[in-house]
Amino acid sequence: MGLIRGGLFFLVSVLLLVSLLAGNLFMTLHLSLKQGNINTEIVSGFAENTFGKDITDDLTSKVGENYGIFKAECETSDEIIIEKEGKDIRISCSTVEKGPEAIIDEAAGQLLEESADSAIGENNFNLGKYLFGKNAGDYWKKFFYYAIFISFILTGIMFFLVEQKSNLLVIVGIFITISSLPFFALSYLISLSKNSFLSSFLVFLSSSGTVFRWTFIPGVILISTGIGLKIIEAGYSVAKLFGGKKQKEKIFKKSKNKISTD
């Protein structure tokens, strides 16, 4: 492999590893933040730290006392409105049907979303929407698809740069396996930090273990497949070599017999 080709291969390899790591992170955020995965206790914990215990307790009490009224309102409307901190919190009736905890979860999430957005400015990155929004998980899913698309392009470029094409499966498999290892470490850290102050923050990465399995296993399969193909290729080469020798021996014997006859 020439110097330029080798340099390009190294650059593409680094970019592929970064792309795979980013894809795993985006998928972790998608699975961890999709609606229903962050429970009321965690969201309320964030809200309590942000707005104070009195406000969150008042929200919980208000929802509990007026749940019957909320259900009655849903008979003639598609949503209910809860006034809190001078803001109108709109909750869909589909959430109301799930019970008081679901209402508190969504209301606290909306308060956190607005608080995060106002803290960093309206014209900057919409952090609240991407972390506490109702459809937060869907945003990260889009980024995951972008990362996978880039990974496929980089793999295609690598195919033209690698000298022995049969090595590509092993190389890509190794990168996929390496990209999964940080998420094994995260899942282990999450298991150790249960019921600690870190658990509220690590909830955003609570699906690290799932993502680790989803990437580690395919990585190992690609490596095994690549090695298996290399073994088959080597066996075919050896068989071809011995077959060639036998053919030469037959030709030599025929020539020898012909000379003897003459």
N, C-alpha and C positions, 0 to 999 in steps of 0.2 A: 504494500500500500504506500503510495507516494506521500510526500510531505504535505502537499496541499489537500489531497484526498483524506489523509489521516486527520488533518486539522479540522476539516469540514465534518468528518465522522464524529470527532470528539465534541464539536459544537452542537451538532444535531442530537447527540446522545444526552448531553446536559439539558438541552431544551426539552427533550422527550421526558426525562426524569422529572423536571420541574412541572411540565404539563400534566403528568400522571399524578403527581403529588397534589397539584391544584384541583384536579378532577376529583380525587378522593376527598379533599377537604370540602368541596362544594356539595358532593353527594352526602357527606356526613351532616352538613348544615341542613340540607334538604330533608333528610330523614328525621333529624332531631327537631326541626322547627315546624314540620308540617302539622296542620291543625289537628289537635287532639293528643299530640305527643308531649307537649309541655303542660304538666298538670297545674291545677289551680293553686296548690301550695307553693310551687316554685314562682309562678307569676305574681302571686300575692306577696311573696317574700321580696321580690324585686320592687314591687310597688310600695311596700312598707318601708324599705330602705330609701326610696326616692321621695315619697310624700309624707312619711311618718305613720306610726301605728294608728293614731286616732282616725286618720282619714280612711285607711284601709278597713279598720274595724267598723267605721260608720257605713262604708260601702257594703260590707258583708251583712250588717244589720238591716240596712235599707232594703237590700234584695230579699233577705229572708222574710221581712215583715210584709213586703208588697208583692210577693211572688204570685199570690192568688189574683191580685189586681192585674199584674202583667199578663197572666194567662187569659183573663177576661178581655183585656185590650186586644190581644191577638185574634180574638174572634171577629174583629171588625177592621183589623189593620195588619200590615205585613211586618211591622217593627214597633218596638217600644222605645221611649226616650227617658233616660235617667239623667237628671241634672246633678253634676258634681264638679266642684271647683270652678263654678261659673261656666262650665262647658256642657253641651248636650251630647250625651253618649248614646248613640243609636245602636240598638241590639236587635238583630233579626229574630223573628218569631220561631224560626227553626232552632235557634240557640235556646230560646225560652223553653221549648218543649223538652230540652235535654236536662233541665233542672237548674236550681239556684247556683250550683257550682260552675256550670257552664257560663251563666250570665256574669258571674264575678270574674271568671277567667277572661272573657272577652272584654269586659269593661276595664279591668286592670291593664289588659294588653293595649287598649286604645289610649289610656292615660299615659302609659310608658312610651308608646309610639310618638305621641305628641310631645312629651317631655324630652325625649332623645332628639327629636327634630329641632325643637326650639333651642336646645343646648348648644347645637353645633351650627345653627343658622339655617334659614329656609333655603338658601341658594346652594348649600353644600350637599354632600352625600346624604341621602335619606336613610340614616342609620336606623331610626325607629321602625320604618316600614320593613327593612330587611331583617330585623331581629324580633320585633314584637308584633308586626302586622298580622292580620288574619290569614293572609296568603304568603307569609314569609318564606315558607318552604319552597313554594313554586318559583320564587325569584332565583334561589340558589340552584334549582334544577336546570334553569336555562343556562347558567354559567357552567354547570357540569357538562351539558351538551357541547358548549363551545370548546371546553377543554378536551373532550373526547375527539371532536372534529380535528382540532390541532394535532392531537396525538396520532391520529390516523395519517395525516399529511406528513408528519415527521417520520413515521414508520415507513411510508412510501419512499421518502427521500433516502432513508437509511438503506433501503433495499438496493438502490442504485450505487450506494457508496461502499457497501460491504463486499469484499472480494468473494468469499464463499457464501453463496446465498443460503445454503443449508444452516448456516450459523445464525440467521436472522431470528428464528423462533427462540433459540436459547437466549440470545441477547435481549430481545423484547421481554421474554419471560422473566429474566433476571431483573430488569428495570421495574416491571410490574410488581414483582415480589418485594423489591427494596422499597417501593413507594407505599406498600401496605404496612411495613414495620412500624412507622411512627404512630399509626392508628391502633396497633396492638398495645404500644406503650401508653397511649391516651386512655384506652379502655381499662387498662390495669390501674392507672392513676384514678380514674373515675370510681372503680370498685373500692379503692382505698379511702376515697374522700367522701363516702356516703355519710350523711348527717353532719358534715362539717361545713364551714362557711364557703369552701370551694365548690360545693355541690351546686350552688345557685348559679355559678358561672360556667361550670363544666356541663350544665344541662344542654348548652348549645352544641355540645359535641357528644351527646349521650349515645349516639349510634355509631361511635367509632369501632366498636367490636364487630358490628354487622358489616361495615365497610371493609374492615380488615379481612374478614372471611371471604367477602365477595371478590376481593382482589388477590389475596394470597393464593387461594386455591386455583384460579385460572392461571396465575403466574407459574405455579408448580407444574400444572398440566402442560403449559407451553414448553417449559424447560424439559420435562420428561419426553414430550413428543419430539422436540428437537434432538435430544440425545438418542432417542430411539431411531430416528431417521438417519442420524450419523452412523449408528451401529449397522443398520441395514445397508447403508451406502458402503461402509467399510467391508462388510461381508460380501457384497456384490463385487467389489473391486478385487478382493482376495480370490473369490470363485472365478472371476474373469482371468486373473493372473494364472491360476492353476490350470484353468481350461486352455489357456494359450500355450502353456508348457506341454500339456498332453497332446495338443494338436501338432506342435512342433516335433514331438517325439514320434508321432505317427508318420509324419512326413519324412522324418529322418530314417525310420525303419523301412518305409516303402522305397526310399532312394537306395538304401543299403542292399535291400533284397534285389532290386533291379540291377545294381552293379554286379552282385554275386552271380546272377543269372547270365548276364552278358559274359 
